[in-house]
Amino acid sequence: MTLVEDLSTFKILIVFYSFTGHTAKLAEYIAEGAREIDGAQVEIKQVPEIVPELKEKRKSFAHIPIATIEDLTSADGVAFGTPVHFGSFASQLKQFIDQLSPVFIKGTMVGKPAAFFCTAGSMHGGEEAALISTMIPLLNLGMIPIGVPYPIQGEGSDFDAGSPYGAVFVSGHKGDQEISEGDKKIARILGKRLSAMAKIIKFGCANFPQCSFLSSKYE
């Protein structure tokens, strides 16, 4: 790899917890959007399962690597995905984030953009609450949330896709619903917005030195 390539690449991590595989599927479309920005090196990884009896159900996406804290800290932008669990985000993802106290103290994630996506069994089943609750610990880490502006969502049926707070897929009570084209569209746009912001923050400071303030620990 040449020096020019080194100076133009940046890392995007799509990290998620999935129970039935729906969140894993949505992660793929987030990654597709992120790859649309030149120089993006995109990885999809999952957090560890902490409930032994659930591991058997996760075989369909067992090939996806397990994320480490180093994966998180080395990324220039991160998308966090979760199923809705009782109106909030999954405890498995919470357990992963709860390991970040040393990262919080060092300020390693300060100024990095973060995006959010979730899946649920029913419309109005807690999707936006789950997205916002996921956002809270990342704000504590100093990350910059990336959302989905309503004009992007369009009119009519497309307007029902996603949320201002992130990408959403409603799989149905039996989990038999397919991801709609609107859901895919919003997921790709969210991934692309995350990737674009990560590139701006990483390389834009060369032309605008004051933007380094975004990644500073403030005294």
C-alpha positions in Angstrom: 0.0 0.0 0.0 1.4 3.4 -1.0 1.6 6.4 1.3 -1.2 8.2 -0.6 -3.5 5.2 0.1 -2.5 5.2 3.8 -3.5 8.9 4.0 -6.9 8.3 2.3 -8.2 5.3 4.1 -10.2 5.2 7.3 -12.0 2.5 9.3 -15.7 2.0 9.9 -16.9 -0.7 12.3 -20.4 -2.1 12.2 -20.9 -3.8 15.5 -24.1 -5.5 16.6 -25.9 -8.0 18.8 -28.4 -10.2 17.0 -30.7 -12.9 18.4 -32.5 -14.2 15.4 -30.3 -12.8 12.6 -32.4 -9.8 11.6 -30.0 -7.3 13.1 -27.1 -9.1 11.4 -28.9 -8.7 8.1 -29.6 -5.0 8.6 -25.9 -4.5 9.4 -25.0 -5.7 5.9 -27.0 -2.7 4.4 -25.3 -0.3 6.8 -22.0 -1.6 5.6 -23.0 -1.2 1.9 -23.7 2.4 2.4 -20.5 3.0 4.3 -18.5 1.5 1.5 -19.8 4.1 -0.9 -17.4 6.6 0.5 -14.0 6.3 -1.1 -11.3 5.0 1.2 -13.7 3.4 3.7 -12.4 0.1 5.1 -15.6 -1.5 6.6 -15.8 -4.4 9.0 -18.9 -6.1 10.4 -18.5 -7.7 13.8 -20.8 -9.0 16.5 -20.5 -8.7 20.3 -20.2 -11.9 22.3 -23.2 -13.8 23.6 -23.4 -13.8 27.4 -26.4 -16.2 27.7 -25.1 -19.7 26.9 -28.5 -21.2 25.9 -28.9 -18.6 23.2 -25.7 -19.5 21.4 -27.4 -22.3 19.5 -29.9 -19.9 17.8 -27.1 -17.8 16.3 -25.6 -20.3 13.9 -26.8 -18.5 10.8 -24.4 -15.6 11.4 -21.8 -17.5 13.5 -19.2 -16.7 10.7 -19.2 -13.0 11.6 -16.2 -12.3 13.8 -16.5 -11.3 17.5 -15.7 -7.7 18.1 -12.9 -6.6 20.5 -12.4 -3.4 22.3 -9.4 -2.8 20.0 -11.7 -3.0 17.0 -13.8 -0.3 18.6 -11.0 2.1 19.5 -9.1 1.7 16.2 -12.2 2.6 14.2 -12.8 6.1 12.9 -16.6 5.7 13.0 -18.9 3.1 14.5 -22.4 1.9 13.9 -24.1 0.1 16.8 -26.9 -2.3 16.2 -29.3 -4.1 18.5 -32.7 -5.8 18.7 -35.3 -4.1 20.8 -35.3 -5.8 24.3 -38.2 -4.5 26.4 -38.0 -1.0 25.0 -34.2 -0.7 25.3 -31.1 -2.1 23.7 -29.8 -5.6 24.3 -27.9 -6.4 27.5 -25.3 -8.2 25.4 -24.4 -4.9 23.7 -24.6 -3.1 27.0 -22.1 -5.6 28.5 -19.7 -4.8 25.6 -20.1 -1.1 26.1 -19.7 -1.4 29.9 -16.1 -2.6 29.4 -15.2 0.8 28.1 -14.3 2.6 31.4 -10.6 2.7 30.5 -11.5 4.0 27.1 -13.7 6.7 28.7 -10.9 7.8 31.0 -8.4 8.1 28.1 -11.0 9.9 25.9 -10.2 7.5 23.0 -13.6 7.7 21.4 -14.1 11.5 21.8 -15.0 13.1 18.5 -15.7 9.9 16.6 -19.1 9.6 14.8 -21.5 7.0 15.9 -24.7 5.7 14.1 -27.4 3.4 15.4 -29.7 0.7 14.0 -32.2 -1.7 15.5 -34.8 -4.4 14.8 -38.1 -5.1 16.4 -40.9 -7.6 16.3 -43.7 -4.9 15.9 -44.2 -1.4 14.8 -44.0 1.0 17.7 -42.5 -1.8 19.8 -39.8 0.4 21.3 -37.5 1.1 18.3 -36.9 4.7 18.9 -36.5 4.2 22.7 -33.9 1.5 21.9 -32.0 3.7 19.5 -32.0 6.6 22.0 -31.0 4.4 24.9 -28.1 3.0 22.8 -27.0 6.6 22.1 -26.7 7.6 25.7 -23.5 5.8 26.7 -21.9 6.8 23.4 -22.6 10.4 24.2 -20.8 9.8 27.5 -17.8 8.5 25.6 -17.8 11.8 23.6 -18.9 10.3 20.3 -20.9 12.4 17.8 -24.3 10.9 16.9 -25.3 10.6 13.2 -29.0 10.4 12.4 -31.3 10.2 9.4 -32.9 13.5 8.4 -36.6 13.2 7.5 -36.2 14.7 4.0 -34.1 11.7 3.1 -36.9 9.4 4.0 -39.2 10.7 1.3 -43.0 10.6 1.1 -45.6 8.0 1.2 -44.6 4.5 2.1 -40.9 5.4 2.2 -41.6 7.8 5.1 -42.4 4.8 7.2 -38.8 3.5 6.9 -36.2 4.3 9.5 -36.3 7.0 12.2 -34.5 10.3 12.7 -32.4 8.4 15.3 -31.3 5.5 13.1 -32.2 2.7 10.8 -35.0 0.3 11.8 -36.3 -3.0 10.6 -39.6 -4.5 11.9 -39.5 -8.2 11.3 -43.0 -9.1 12.6 -44.2 -11.0 15.6 -43.1 -14.3 13.9 -40.0 -12.9 12.5 -41.1 -13.7 8.9 -41.1 -10.2 7.4 -38.6 -9.3 4.7 -36.5 -6.1 4.9 -38.3 -3.6 2.7 -36.6 -1.5 0.0 -37.3 1.5 2.2 -35.5 -0.1 5.1 -32.5 -1.0 2.9 -32.4 2.6 1.6 -32.3 4.2 5.0 -29.7 1.7 6.3 -27.4 2.5 3.3 -27.9 6.2 3.7 -27.1 6.0 7.4 -24.0 4.0 6.7 -22.9 6.5 4.1 -23.5 9.5 6.3 -21.5 7.8 9.1 -18.7 7.0 6.7 -18.7 10.5 5.2 -18.5 12.1 8.6 -15.7 9.8 9.8 -13.7 10.8 6.7 -14.4 14.5 7.2 -13.3 14.4 10.8 -10.2 12.3 10.2 -8.9 14.2 7.1 -10.7 17.6 7.2 -8.6 18.8 10.1 -5.6 19.2 7.7 -7.5 22.1 6.1 -9.3 23.2 9.2 -7.0 22.7 12.2 -9.6 23.9 14.7 -11.7 20.8 14.0 -9.2 18.9 16.2 -11.1 20.5 19.1 -13.8 17.9 18.5 -11.4 15.1 19.5 -9.9 16.9 22.5 -10.2 16.2 26.2 -11.4 19.4 27.7 -9.7 20.7 30.9 
